[in-house]
């Protein structure tokens, strides 16, 4: 019995390729995007003249850096000079409206699993939005399987890690096909390499941000909010949001920082009380890009949106006005982390 169902759209995808074409696969580099781009590059091999992978973001997270290094992923920074070398563009794990550099290109192929925007639908010639999938890497595994392409060790490890990362080891929403893809890829992946990647979580200089976040953390109904002010990078915001969601009784976390002239807001939730993707759109969608999944989301908008006022107070006013908190909560309530006395020993 086949592990994966047949994909009737596969001939349409293959018809997109010819030997005279030079393709560039665009990504916002994270584990799922990197692995999916590797898989699509493998599918394109011998079908087109040339194919490259280009990222629009700067990779700074240690696990992503380790993944690129250990799995030898040939990814380059997208620049106008690089883009001019290619005549066709594909996009994986994103949609054109997710980043200005995506929207600037004529996207021919778009394979993604994020919710589709009714206001900004995908207009690519080949579009595959695998709704409900835990990772695009799962869909790319289906493509490889249907094409009878057995993934090599590095590609299998990349796809396996992408599924693990995007589903948070199957703690986030996923489908049965994600589990089957994980089982299938486990046959070919390198487990020591996999452990090396996912254990590379922190950089030493990030530790200084934890006490800073603790000082600025305030309660927001059943959740936590912290504005960290100016920062040199955004990845620590993600680390902090994931970390504080592990606190008992916390249902949602919003961590915000300023990087240059841009405000970055990271949302994390337990998936029970509210949809983080909708919350991000409701809070900041009118100011810039915003969206995501039920348990995780992100928003970015220019500092100028605050019109010269205090940025923290500007964000807090929107939190109050747009009801991202328990309506009974009045103002900011500093979080106190006090050690409780141990339970008395049992006789």
N, C-alpha and C positions, 0 to 999 in steps of 0.2 A: 504493500500500500504506500502510495506517495506521501511524503511528509507535508508537502505544500500543494495547494490547488493550482490549476493552470491559470495563467494570466492571459486573458483574451486580447489585452491591449499590447502585448509584447511585440507582435509584428509591426505595429504602428511606431513603437520606439525604435526598432531596428531600421525602419525605413527613413529615420531622421539622419542616418549616417551615410557618408560616402568618402571615398579615399582622398578626395581633393580638399576636404574640410580641415580646418584647424579650430579645435574646440577649447574653451576655457570653462572649467567648472567653478562656479563662484560659491563661496561659503562664508558664514560667520563662524569662525573656527571654534568648535567645541567637540567633544568626543563623537556625538552622533553625526555631525556635519563632516568631520574628518573621515570617519569610517565610511560613510555613505558616498563621499566623493571618491575615496579609494576604490569602492566597488564599481561605481559608474565608470571610472577610468579604466578599470579592468575590462568592463563590458565593451568599451569603445576601442580598446587595443586591437590593432589589425583591421579595424573597420574605418578608421579615419587617418588622416595624415599625421596629426599631432594632437595631443590633449594635455592640458596642464590644470593644476588646482591653484586657485587664488583666493586668498582670504581678505576680507574688508576690515577686520579688526586686528588689534595687536594682541598676540598670545602671551599672557603673563602667568596664568594659573599653573602651578607646578605639575599637576597631573596631565594637563594638556601638553606642556612642554616635554614631559617625559614620554608621553604617547608619541609625539612627533619624532622625537629622537630615537626611542627604542624600536619603533615600527617603521622607521625610515620613510616617513610620509613626505613626498616632495611638494610641499606647499609654499607658495610665494605670496608676498604682499601685492595686492592689486594696485596698480598705478596706471595712469593714462598711457604711458609708454608700453606697459605690458599688455593692456587691453587692446591696443592698436595692432598687436601681432596676431589676433584671432578674429575669425569671421563669424563664429557662432558661440553662444553662451548657454550654459545649463546652470540650474540652481537647485541645490538639495538642502533639505532641512530649513528652508526659509521660503518666503514669498517675496515678490518684487517690492512690495510696499514696506517691507521690514527694514530696509536700509536705503538711503539715497543712492549709494553706489550700485545697488541692484537695479533700482528703478531707472538708472541712467543707461542701462544696457538693454538691448533687444533680446529678452530671454526666450529661447526656443523650447527648452525643457525645464519643467518645474516639478520636482518630486518632494513632497512635504507631508507632515502629519499635524500641523498646527491648524486651529480653526480658520475657516475662510471668512474674510470680511465681505459683507454684502455691498459695502460702499466701494471697496477696492478689490474686485475679483481678479483672479489670475488670468492673464490673456495669452499665455504661452501656447504654442502650437501643440505641444504635448504636455498635458497637465495630469498629474497623478497625486491627489490629496488623499492619503490613506487614513481616513478619519478613524480615531479610536486607537490606532497603533501606538504602542509604548515608545517606539523608536522608528525612525526612517530606516535605520540599519536592518530592521526586520524585513521591510519591503524589499530592500536591496538584496537581502539573502534569498528572498523568493525569486527575484529576477535571476540571480546566479544559478539557483537550483533548476529553474525552468530552462535555462540556456545550457544546462549540463556543464557548468563551470565550477569545478571544485575549488573553493577558496584556498589559497596558499596559507602557510602558517601566519605570516604577518597580517594578511587581510582578515583571516578568521579571528585572530586575536583582537584586531581593531573593531570588527563588527560585534564581537562578544562583549568587549568592554563598553561599546556604545549602548547596547541594550541594557547592560548592568547599570550604567550611569544614568541614562534617561528614565529608567523605571525605578531608580534607587533600589536596586536588587529586588524588584517586583513589589515594592511598597507603594508605588504610585500606580495609577490606572494602567492596565495592559490588557491585551487580548490573548487568547490561547495560542495564536500564531507567534506571538513574541516568545512564549515558552518553548514552542517547537523549534524556533530559530535558535534559541539559546542552546537547546539540547544538540541540535545539528552542528552548530559551530564549535561546540565543546570537543568534538571529535578531532578537529584540526588545529585548534588554538594552542598556544604555548602558555601553560598555567603559571610558571614562574615569571614570565614577562608580564602577564596580566596582573599578578600581585604587585610587581614592582611599580606598575603604573598607578593602580588605585591606592597604593599606600603613600604615594607622593602627594600629600594633601596641603602642607603648609610650607611657607617660607619663613625663616627665622625673624625677618623684620616685621612680619605680620603680627607677632605676639603683642607688640606695643599697642595695637588698636583695641585689644580686648578690654583692658581697664578703661580706656577712653569711652568705649561703647557702654560699659557698665555705668559710668558716671552720667551719661546722657540718656539712658534708657528710661522711658516713662510708660505707664500703663495706658492702654487704649481699649477699654472694655475687657474682653478676654484675650487681648493681644498686647504686643509690645511695639513701641515706636522709638527710633533713635535717629537723630540728625547728627552726622559726624563732621559736618563742615567740609572744608577744602581737603582734598586727598590727591595723591599722585596717581592712583589707579583704582579701578573699580572691583577687581576680583575679591578683595578683602570684604567688600559689602556682601557678596554672595556667601562667603565663608561664615560671616557673622550671622546672617539671616538664617542659614541652615543650623548653625550652632544654637541660637536662642530658641528655635522652634522645638528643640529637644527638652526644654524646661517643662516640668510637670504643670499641667493646667493652662498652658499657653496654646491658643488656637490659631493665632496669626502673628506674623512679624512683618514690620515695614522698616527697612534700614535705608537711609538716604544719605548721599554724599555729593559733593561738588568736585568735578574733575575738569579743570580749565573753565570754560564757559558753559559747561553742560551739567545739569543735575541728573543724577542716576538714582532711581528708586527701585529697590529689590523687594519683592513681595514673596512671602512664604506662608503656607497655610496647612492645616491638618486635613483639609478636604471635607470637613464636617459642617462647619458653620457658614462659610462663604466661599464664593468663587474668586480666586485671586486675579484671574485674567480679567473678569468683569470689573473687579474693584480697581485694578490699575487703569482700565479704560475710563471708568467713571471719575476717578480722581484726577487723572492727568492726560486723558486722551485728547482734550481740546488744546493742549499746550505743545504736544509733540507726539512721538511714537509711544504706544502703550498696548500691552496685551500679554497673553500667555495662557497657561493651563489653569485648571481649578486649584491646584496646590502650589503653583509657582508662576510668577509673572515678573515683568520688568517694564519700567517706563523711563523715557529720556526726554528732557525738554530744556530749552535754553534758560540760563540764569536770568536773562532779561525779562522773563515772564513775571518776575516778582516786582518789576517796575521800580527798581532801586530800593525797595523795602527789605526788611530782615527776611532772609530766605527761610529760616526755620519757622518764623511766625506765619509767613505766607503759606507754607505747606500745612502747618497746623490748622490754619483757618479753613483750608479746603477739606481737611480730615473731618473737622466739625460740621461744616456746611453740607458735605456730601455723605455724611453718615457712615464713615468707615469705622465706626465704633459703637459701643453700647450707647444709645441716646441718653441714658441716665448718667453717664460719665460726664462730669463737669470739669473742664480744664485738665491740665496735666497733673498726673499723680506719680511722683518719682517712685521707682522700683527699689525696694529694700530687700537685699538678699541676706537674710540672717540664718545662721546655722541653728537648727532646732535641736533641743537636747535629745540624746538617744533614748530609745525605749528602755524602760527598766528591765533588768534580766528576769527571765521567767524561772520560777522555782521548779 
